[in-house]
Amino acid sequence: MCAADIEKNVAAQTANRPAPEPTELAAEDEGRACAMFLAAATQWNFAPSASVAGHGGHGVRTGLRYEALPVVAAAQGVVLDARLLADLSEIEAAVLRAEAEARK
């Protein structure tokens, strides 16, 4: 598949989707939750499915692997506290809602 085919595929899949609503960060967060969320990008649980439209048969995300977060936090030099977990959970829920809406 060439770059033009990929761009055409992405455009077709996103053509009728509404623009995502931005997530606001609390000033006291200082980006800890976003940095952790991005660092944990490979730490998702998936529900297997061969027929989920637009996902190439790889399934859908069901939530973060919370058991991996202490390792990610340590690698980032971040203290994994209750506030950070709550913020991560909020971001995770927003991502799952957005993906569920995109599958409709």
GITAVEN-V676227 format. One record per backbone hydrogen bond with DSSP energy under -1.0 kcal/mol. CO is the residue of the C=O (numbers start at 1). NH is the residue of the N-H. Records with the same first field share a line. If there is no record, write none. Layout:
BEGIN
CO: NH, NH
END
This chain:
BEGIN
2: 6
3: 7
4: 8
5: 9
6: 10
7: 11
8: 12
9: 13
10: 14
14: 17
26: 29
29: 32
31: 35
32: 36
33: 37
34: 38
35: 39
36: 40
38: 41
40: 43
43: 65
45: 62
47: 60
52: 55
55: 58
60: 47
63: 45
64: 66
65: 68
68: 72
69: 73
70: 74
71: 75
72: 76
73: 78
79: 81
81: 85
82: 86
83: 87
84: 88
85: 89
86: 90
87: 91
88: 92
89: 93
90: 94
91: 95
92: 96
93: 97
94: 98
95: 99
96: 100
97: 101
98: 102
99: 103
101: 104
END
